[in-house]
Amino acid sequence: MDGDVLTRSHFRYAAVFIATVFSGGGILAFSSPNSSALELTVTGPEKVIFDSDVAGCDSHHLPDAPARAFRDDKGRMILFAPNFQNRAFVGYGFDSLKPDCDSRFMAAGKAQPDLLDDRTWIHAIYTNDGRNVYALGSASFMPYRHEMPCKGRTKRIDCWINGLVTLKSTDGGKTFDYLGKPPHHAPFPPPEPYRDDRKRAPSYVTVTNIINWQNYLYAIVWRREEEWKNSRNCLVRAPANDPSSWQVWDGEDFIDAARLTENGWHVKQTDCARVGPRGITSIRGLVRHEGTNNFIAIYQHRQRNKDGTDRHGIFYSTSADMKNWSDPQFLLDEDLDPDAGPGDPFAAYATMIDEDSQDRLFSTVDDEASLVFVRLIPKPHNGKWRVPRQLVSFPVSIRK
């Protein structure tokens, strides 16, 4: 999350939220929760979209979030995979993307946990015209930055707390401001108030792409709990004609979560049921396959084999309704943070983008798409570690 030299644990929790209003959807055929309706296969070598050591604007220009893209009103691809400085890449596809060194949004760095205005990462965007652009950001309060106490601290990320906040741009995403004055800019605020004696605070940390289906905008958010086993992916939605009102799936029905008022977000309910396979961490990518109207979730995972070994890397699940998902299916073998030794590269923030998608927010895929993730490459520097990063893609075929 942070663009400074970090502990590896920090890399697991960065997030933000993006959405769009687009036509799509249809009547779907249900599949078994334990079977995959689609088969995904990596079909070629990787391409490096961006290397911070080669094309970075400065030492802080580090991809630190899942890649999200939209087309602006000039037809250009605007792609974010930002750290807290929220820079973007501009072009017409992966091969032509160039970094824009201007910061498009920076939080105020305030040392008040209840404001959620310390550092914010743009993670999701929705727009129906490419000019007026809305975003959900992952907003973190980090006590170590303000020399505030945290009982039993062993890592810089201890005691940090997180919520999902809204932002708005009226210039095609070149600059953003909060939608709602802090702390009323958060439709998904931390479920419990900040405490300096709790190393892992309950938090809404990250969110996937938005899917427009049957007149609703859907997304999956990651809710982290103090007890890790209770952390879960949650399904949320907003009416497509009223994205200022959000609901959460409680296992039986959608219940009201938050509504935007003149005074900002009024939060009614932040609890939610688990969706997706048990044992997986945060789902980072969510797209709709146009040919079958099935949904694909992308995430990092470790799978224990019958012989006692494990397989780790990037996995996927498929679903016909976003509530019932297939078991984890292997996609790409990559070292994750726990697998990498000192100086070994590892993968984070995996998602999927079809650069030929006709959807303005690239939330649909056809039979050919790209797996996109960040590769972190630790290197020794003056007795410490610096961690340059690459944004890489792999071609993926999608078949029934």
N, C-alpha and C positions, 0 to 999 in steps of 0.2 A: 504493500500500500504506500509506504513512505518512500520518497525518492532518495533518501539518504542511505548510507550503508546500514543494513538491517540484520537482525537475526532471521534465520530462515523461517521460523514459526510465523513471522509477520506476513510472509508472502501468501499464506494460505487463506487469509481472511479478507483481502481487499475486495470491494464490490461496488456496483452502482446499477441504476435501473433505466431501461430505455423502452419506449413504446411508440406505436404509430396507429393512425387511422387509415385503414385500407380495405378495399373490397376483397372478399374471399370467403372461404369456408365451404360448407356444403353438408350433405347428409353423410354420416360416416358409418362404416361397418365395424362392429366391436370385435376385438381380438381377445384371445386368452391373455390374462395378466402375466402368464409365465412363458408366452411365446412371442417371438418377434415377427411382426408383419412385414418388415423390411430388412434387407441385408445390406450392410455398409462395408465397403472394402477400399482400403488405400490402394491406389493404382499407379503411383509414381513417386519420384523423389521429392524432397522438400524444396521449397523456394524461400529465400530470406526476403521478406517484404521490407524490413527495417532492421538495421544494426546500430545500436546506440554508440558504439565505438567508431563507426564509419560516418554516419549521417546525423548523429545527435546534435541538437542545437547547443547544448552545454552538458555538464556532468550530471545534471538532474533530469535530463530528458530520457526517461526510462519507462517503457511500457509496463503498466502495473495494474491492468484490469482486462477483462474479456473484451475482445474487439467487437465494436458495434459500428454500424455504418448507416447512412441515409443519403438520399439524393437531394441536393438543394434545388432551389428554383432555377438554377442555371444548368441543371442536369449533371452536376459533378458529384462524385462520391466523396463524402466527408466521413472519415473513419476516425473513431476514438479508440484508444486502448491506454488511457492516460494514467499518470500519477496525479498528485494533488494540484499540479499546475495546469492540468486539463488542456494540453495541446492537442492538435488534430493533424491528420494527414489529408491532403486534397489531391484529387486526380479523377480519372474516369474508370479505374480498375486497379487491381493490385500492381500491375506492371508500371503504372504511371503515377502512383501515389508519391507525393513529396511532403516532407514535414513542414508544417507552418509553426514558426518559432514563437508566435504570440500566444500568451496564456488567454484562454477563452473564459475562464472563471477561476477565481481563487477565494476560498473562504477567508474569514477575517482573522483566524488564529486566536480566537478568544478563549481565555482560561476559565470558562464557565460551562460545566458539563451539561447543564439543563438547556443551554442555547443550541447545542449541536452546530457550532459555527467555528470549529477549530480547523479541520481539514476535510475537504469534500472531493470525491472522485465522481466524475460523470460516468455513469454506467449504462444508461438506457435513454433512448430518445424517441419521441413520437412526433410526427408532423403529417399533415395532409396536403401541404402546399410547398414544402421546402423552404419557406420563408419564416413562418411562425413555427418555432421549434420548441418543444417542451422536453424536459429531461427529469429523470429521477437520479439523484446522486446518493452515493454511500457516504454519509457524514459521520466522522469519527471524532470523539474527544479523547485525547491522548495525554494522560497526566504527566508522563515522563518529560514531555516538551515544556511543561510549566513548572517543573520541580515540585510537583505536588505529591503527597504521600500515597503509597500503595502497599498495604500490608503484605509482607512475604514476597515482594517483587524479586523475580529472577530474570525477567525479560522486559524489554522496553514496551512490549505490547500488553503487559499485565495491567489489568484494571481499565483498559480502554473500553469505551461503550459506543454503540453504533445504531444509527437509524437511517431510514430512507427518506430523503427530502426532495422537494420539487424545485425546478428551475425553469426559466422561460427566456427565449431569445426571439427578437423581432427582426433580426438581420441575417437570417439564414444560418444561425449557429456560430457566428463570429464572436459574439459576446453573450453571456448569460447573466441573469440576476435571479435571486431567490423568488419563487412564487409563494408569497406569504412571508411575513416577517418572523425571524427566529424568536421563539421556538415553534411558531405555528406554521412552519414550512414543511412539516413532516407528517405525511399520511400514515407512515409506519414508524413511529418513534420507538425508542427502547421500551420494552414491555414493563420494566421496573426502573425506579430512579437510580441514579449513580450512587455507588458506595465505594469508599477507598479501602474496604476490607474484603473485597471480592475480586479475585484475580480474573475470573471469566464472567463478565456481566451478560445477562440475557440481552440479546440485540437482534435487530433485523440487519443483516449484513450485506446481502447482494440480491440481485434479481436478474432474470433472463430477459431474452427478447419478448416482445409483446406479440401475441397471436390474435387476429381478428376472426372470430368464429361465432356464427349464429347471433350476430348483433351485440357481441361483447368483446372487449379487449381482455385477453388472458395473459398471465405471466406466472412464473414460479419464483418465490422468494425463499431465501435461506434464513431460518430462524435459529440462532444459536442460543443454547441454554447453559446454565451454570453447570449442570451435569451433562457431559457431552452426549451420552446415550439418548438423551431427550431432544437433542438438536434435530431439526427436520426441515425438509422442503415442504413448502405450503403453496397451494394454488389460490391465486387472487384474480379478481376480475373487476372491470368497470364497464358500464354501458357504453357502446361505441359512440353514441351521440351525446354522452355526458361523462367524459373521463375525469370529472372532478368528484366522482363518487366511487369509492372502492369497497368491495366485499371480499371476505375470505371464506374458504370452504372448511366447514367444521366436521366433515365426515358424513354428514347427512344432507346438508343444504348450504347455500351461500348466505352468510349473515353480514350485516352492515359493519364496516370497519372504520371508514372515515369519509367525511364530506367537506368540500371546500366552501367556506363562507367568506363574507367580507373581511372577517378578522383572521383568515387563514384556515388551516385544517382543524376541524372538530373531530376528534378521534373517539369512536364508540366502542370498538372491540379490536383487540390485537391477538386473540388466541386463534389457533388454526389446527387442522388435522394434518397428519403426515401424508404426503403423496410420493410416489416413486418407490423403488426397491429399498428395503431396509439395508442398512450397512453402508450406504453410499454417502458421500459428503455433498456439498452444494452443487446443484445442477447449474451450469454456467451458460449453456446454449439451448435454445428451444426454437425449432423451426417446423414449418408445415410442408410436407411433401406434396407437391401439386398433383402428381399422377394418381395417388391413392387417398389423399386427404387424411393421411396418418401423420402423427406428430413424432418428432425425433428430439430426444434430450441428450445432451453431451456433458460428460463430467469425467473427472479423474477418479480412479478407483484401484483398490488392491483386492484381488480375488484369490482366495485360498483354494488350491487344487487338492484332489483326493490323495495325492502322494505326499502331501505336507508342504509342498513348495507353493510359492505364490506367483501370480502374474500381475504386474502393475503397469499402469499407463493410462491411456484414454479409452473410455468405454462409452457405450450408448444404450439407450432403451427406446422402445417405440410404444405408441399408445394411440387408441382411436378416440379417446375422450379426455385425456390429460389427467384423469383420476386413477386409472388402472394402467400400470406400466409393465412391460416385459422385464424379465430378469436382466441383469447387466450382460451386455454383449461386447466382446473385445474388439477394439478398433486399431489401436496403435501402441506398440511397445515403447514406452519412454520412462526413464527414471523420474520419479517424483522426489520431493524434498527428503522424505525419510530414507530413500534408497541411495542418495548421492553422498559420496565421501567428500572430504575437504578438497575444494577446487573442481569437483565434478559438476557438469551442467545438469539442470533438471527442468521439467516442464511445469507450467502453471497456466491457469485461466483459459482453458480450452473451450472453443465454441465452433460454430459452423456458419459459413457465409457462401452464398452463391452469387458471384459478382455479376452474373447475367440475369439475376432475379428482376422481374418486372415490378415487384413491390418496392415502393419508395424507401422502405426501411430494411430491405433485404431479409425479410423474415419468412420467405418461401424459398424452396429449393426444387429443382427438377431432378433428373437422374444423374447429374454431375454437379458436384459442389466442392468446397474446400474446407478442410479442417484447419482451423487457425488457432494458434496458441503462442504463449510467451515462453522463450527459453532463457533461463537465468544462468549466467556463466561466471561463477565466483573466481576472482583473481587476487593474489596477494598484492598489497600496496601499502608501503610505509608501515609495515608491521600489523596492518589490519587487512580486511577484505573489502575490495570494491566489487560491485556486482553489475557489470554491463549486461545488456539484454538484447535479444533478437525477437522480432515478431516474425513467425514462420508459418508457412501453409503447406499442406499436403493435398493432392487431388484425391477425391473420394467418389466412387460410383455407388449409386443407390438403386437396389433392385428389389422386386417383390419376392 
